[in-house]
Amino acid sequence: MTVDLEAWIKERRITEVECMVSDLSGIPRGKILPAGKFLKAIGEQGLRIPESIFGLTVTGDYIEEYDLDPRASDVYLRPVAETIRMVPWYKEPTAQVICEGHYFDGTPVDVAPRHVLRRVLDLYAEKGWRPTVAPELEFFLVKVNADPDYPLEPPIGRSGRPETARQAYGIDAVNEFDPLFEDIYDYCEAQEIDVDTLTHESGAAQLEINFNHGDPLEIADQTFLFKRTVRQAALDHGVYATFMAKPMQHEPGSSMHVHQSVSDIETGRNLFADADGGNSGFFLNYIGGLQKYLSASMPLLAPYVNSYRRLMPDTDAPINVHWGMDNRTVGFRVPISKPESRRVENRVAGADANPYLAMAASLACGYLGVIEELEPSKPIEGSAYQLAVNLPRHLEDALLRLNRAKPLREILGQRFVNVLTTVKESESRAYQQVISAWEREFLLLNV
């Protein structure tokens, strides 16, 4: 779809334009300009930002390794015209547009998350393959929390009471926050974010939104915008929405399950099914790639210290890389489906993951499996929680595995892996300096 930005802006009488890129954490960064200045700037490479924003930690600190010194050179933003949308929660007509970072010789910024996903998708296109994804994104609603030392609590709903019991798939529990969800759906419709069903998950005030399947880059753009939309709608209703992987100690974590399939570009045939409707060799190799390489990709799927608190036995989250048919205890679930809709659900990624990087990692692992003709293990029947943990247990372990996986590093880009590693090591060091309430409670007077 080709969009004439000038005509689009004039038709809607836009006064301001938000030009956004995703940093490693999935935080929108960029510039806000008057509409006229925006149109002038994009023709003159005038939307400039420091390249170093792609190396920011989640705490907002810069790293200075790998030529990402904040005092170093700028890059310019090139708006992706087809991503321009209204910002529905502003009174003034305001547009938002996702941008791609480019160096001044025209080459893309290789450490930008959107480019990392595009890099993986280009490998598929070279083979004549078209991947399709559909994420399921969970999040919690919580009371406004001004003190980070104070544990999070479920918010007060229309009944005047917070949830004290789990309400998986509860209709009335969702209706407790019906005005908020009406705004979310209205905002999504205004932004052409293609969400499908809303369900209550097993945690207190924990919800899940399913996206319709589509092109991975478009779906990642929509997921990026959706997270911002939900946070904004929640604030408008006096609560927080959080995509933390494990926001509350006694509640389940929040995931971003990614359903994925691959079709032939020319014929449209689903390559995961053979002529008889069974699992194809391509599909089994894809599973083999997920099993071999997903543990090494965990810094992209579980990017924070908190992420690993979710991946515990018997908590609705996987602990290993087994696979099975319609089995929700494994890392990779194959839903019961017709051959044309055969797919695999990666259940490992957390809701806290950057959607561009989570999709890039999952697709990269599957691609390597097909290229290397990797055979998967036998599918699991019964609970995979009875089997050994083989996913990383903490961030440092995940980073070590990523830097040992040469084929995966080459697909994602070595410079990107270097920057990601440095950012995550910096975040881990910052966390290690924090003294927790658990330490004060059990160590203060006992050791």
C-alpha positions, -999 to 999 in steps of 0.1 A, spaced: 0 0 0 14 34 -11 5 64 11 10 100 0 20 115 34 13 151 24 -22 143 11 -30 121 41 -19 148 65 -38 176 47 -70 156 44 -71 150 81 -59 185 90 -31 171 111 -14 196 134 14 175 148 32 143 138 49 119 162 79 102 145 87 69 164 112 42 164 114 12 188 145 10 210 157 -24 222 132 -24 250 103 -16 227 100 20 241 88 45 214 115 71 209 118 99 183 105 134 177 72 154 176 70 180 149 44 204 135 29 188 104 44 213 80 79 210 95 76 172 93 68 172 56 97 195 49 121 175 71 115 141 54 126 155 21 159 168 35 170 140 57 161 164 85 146 139 111 179 133 129 185 115 161 216 100 178 223 64 168 229 58 204 192 57 213 193 21 199 217 13 226 198 27 256 191 5 286 156 2 300 167 26 327 175 52 300 213 50 303 236 50 273 262 25 265 295 37 249 308 5 234 304 -5 197 304 31 183 272 40 201 287 68 222 260 94 227 285 121 216 289 103 183 271 107 150 234 111 141 213 90 119 181 101 101 146 88 103 128 77 72 90 74 78 74 42 67 45 58 50 20 29 53 23 30 91 9 65 95 -21 65 118 -41 89 139 -34 92 176 -70 87 189 -66 99 224 -55 134 216 -80 163 212 -59 180 185 -56 160 152 -23 143 157 -6 116 136 20 90 145 43 72 121 68 45 126 102 53 111 133 34 102 168 46 111 193 51 82 229 62 79 235 91 56 248 68 29 213 53 28 220 20 45 198 10 74 208 11 111 218 -25 117 211 -24 155 175 -11 151 149 -38 162 127 -33 131 157 -38 108 167 -70 127 132 -84 119 134 -73 83 168 -89 80 153 -123 90 123 -118 67 146 -111 37 162 -145 42 127 -161 40 119 -141 8 152 -152 -8 140 -188 -4 105 -181 -18 89 -185 17 64 -162 34 61 -165 72 29 -156 89 24 -148 126 -3 -142 151 6 -131 187 -14 -135 218 -5 -108 243 -12 -109 280 -11 -80 305 -23 -71 340 -43 -41 352 -30 -29 385 -37 0 410 -17 31 404 16 25 422 37 55 431 62 37 453 82 10 435 90 -7 469 53 -14 474 39 -46 458 14 -43 430 -23 -49 436 -53 -56 414 -74 -24 407 -109 -16 418 -135 -26 392 -171 -14 387 -183 -35 416 -161 -14 439 -140 -43 449 -107 -57 435 -104 -93 423 -93 -116 450 -99 -149 432 -87 -161 397 -113 -157 370 -100 -175 339 -123 -168 310 -146 -150 333 -171 -128 313 -183 -107 343 -147 -103 354 -139 -86 321 -170 -65 324 -156 -50 356 -135 -28 333 -158 -26 303 -154 11 298 -116 7 296 -119 -21 271 -143 -2 250 -117 25 247 -90 0 238 -111 -15 210 -121 20 198 -85 32 198 -74 0 180 -100 5 153 -90 41 148 -53 29 144 -62 -1 122 -47 -24 148 -62 -58 138 -70 -73 172 -94 -102 176 -107 -117 209 -103 -104 245 -103 -129 273 -97 -129 310 -66 -149 319 -60 -169 351 -44 -140 370 -62 -114 390 -71 -86 365 -50 -103 339 -62 -101 303 -52 -114 269 -57 -99 235 -53 -121 203 -42 -106 171 -54 -119 137 -26 -135 116 -6 -115 91 28 -104 78 53 -104 107 65 -68 101 30 -54 100 20 -74 131 51 -63 150 43 -27 141 7 -32 154 19 -49 186 44 -21 192 15 4 189 -9 -18 208 12 -18 240 14 20 239 -24 21 233 -33 -1 263 -11 19 287 -26 51 276 -62 38 278 -55 25 313 -41 58 325 -72 75 312 -92 53 335 -70 57 366 -52 24 365 -19 10 352 -15 -16 325 17 -36 327 34 -60 303 59 -71 329 65 -108 326 59 -114 363 44 -83 380 30 -101 411 45 -128 433 15 -150 437 0 -146 402 10 -162 369 32 -144 345 23 -127 312 34 -141 279 34 -132 242 27 -165 225 35 -163 188 17 -186 164 37 -190 132 35 -208 99 53 -206 65 38 -207 30 52 -208 -5 51 -173 -20 42 -185 -55 15 -210 -46 3 -199 -12 6 -235 1 13 -240 38 47 -256 39 40 -271 73 17 -297 59 25 -324 33 2 -335 4 -16 -359 27 -23 -333 54 3 -346 78 33 -327 93 58 -321 65 95 -325 67 98 -287 64 76 -284 95 96 -310 115 129 -293 106 113 -260 117 105 -275 151 140 -289 152 154 -254 147 132 -240 175 144 -267 198 181 -262 190 184 -225 189 156 -210 210 175 -212 243 203 -191 226 177 -165 215 163 -160 250 178 -125 255 153 -114 228 124 -134 242 130 -129 280 151 -97 281 151 -88 318 158 -102 352 121 -103 359 114 -123 327 129 -155 342 106 -154 373 77 -163 348 94 -194 335 88 -217 364 72 -252 366 34 -254 369 28 -217 363 13 -218 327 47 -211 313 72 -235 297 105 -246 312 120 -265 283 120 -268 245 98 -299 241 69 -298 216 36 -316 215 2 -317 198 -23 -293 216 -2 -295 247 1 -263 268 29 -275 291 55 -276 263 76 -248 248 61 -254 213 25 -263 210 10 -275 177 -28 -266 178 -52 -290 163 -59 -276 128 -66 -283 92 -35 -286 69 -39 -252 54 -38 -236 89 -10 -258 103 11 -238 127 33 -239 158 28 -217 188 60 -205 205 49 -202 242 83 -191 255 83 -153 248 72 -130 276 49 -100 272 78 -78 281 97 -87 249 102 -63 221 77 -76 195 101 -70 166 129 -90 184 106 -117 197 93 -124 162 128 -121 146 142 -146 171 115 -172 167 115 -170 129 154 -171 128 154 -203 149 129 -220 126 147 -209 95 180 -224 108 162 -256 115 150 -259 79 184 -248 64 203 -273 86 176 -300 82 174 -305 120 153 -333 133 131 -326 163 127 -349 193 95 -369 196 64 -349 206 56 -350 243 24 -366 256 15 -356 291 31 -329 312 64 -315 301 68 -301 337 79 -336 347 109 -333 324 142 -314 330 144 -277 327 166 -268 297 157 -231 291 181 -206 307 173 -198 343 186 -163 343 197 -135 319 235 -141 322 231 -177 312 209 -166 282 235 -141 270 263 -167 273 243 -191 251 235 -164 225 271 -155 221 281 -191 216 255 -197 189 274 -185 157 246 -193 132 220 -174 151 244 -144 156 251 -143 119 214 -141 111 206 -115 137 238 -95 129 269 -96 150 269 -59 158 233 -61 170 242 -90 192 272 -70 206 250 -41 214 222 -62 229 247 -81 251 262 -48 264 228 -33 272 216 -64 290 249 -68 310 245 -32 320 209 -37 331 219 -69 350 247 -50 369 222 -22 378 198 -48 392 225 -65 413 230 -33 432 194 -33 444 188 -47 479 154 -65 479 126 -67 505 133 -104 507 169 -98 517 158 -73 544 131 -96 557 151 -128 560 188 -118 563 187 -86 583 184 -102 617 191 -139 609 226 -141 595 
